Amino acid sequence: MFSRALLLRCPVCGKGGIFEHWFKIKGQCPNCGYMFARGESGYQIGAMAFGLIIPLVSWFFLFFGILIGTWPNPPWTLLQWGSVAYMLLLPLLLYPVSHTLAIALDLLVRPPGRPI
């Protein structure tokens, strides 16, 4: 499921075409009919969490990797402004991936067909 989610495919059936555009997922999978938007309160929180945690963790390792690798003269300007650009752009670029990963995690916890 997670490999399908990383490829921006339906985590249930593996078919593509689940996004109308970069920032809007369809209500259901056009192939298997799995409902992505179930109308539950707070359903988007998982996607928002992935969209913030993935950039934060990757920024941490990248920042300190550059800092340690270039010590004693680290490129402070690059680290400062690069960090700002990285933390603004990466969540936007990863939006579809974070959304499909959240759906895959939800499927792992609550498989289709199993009563809630």
Protein Blocks (a to p, Z undefined) as FASTA:
>chain_A
ZZmmmnopafknopghkafblmlccfbdfklopafbgopghklmmmmmmmmmmmmmmmmm
mmmmmmmmmpcbdcfklmmmmmmmmmmmmmmmmmmmmmmmmmmmmmmmmcghiaZZ
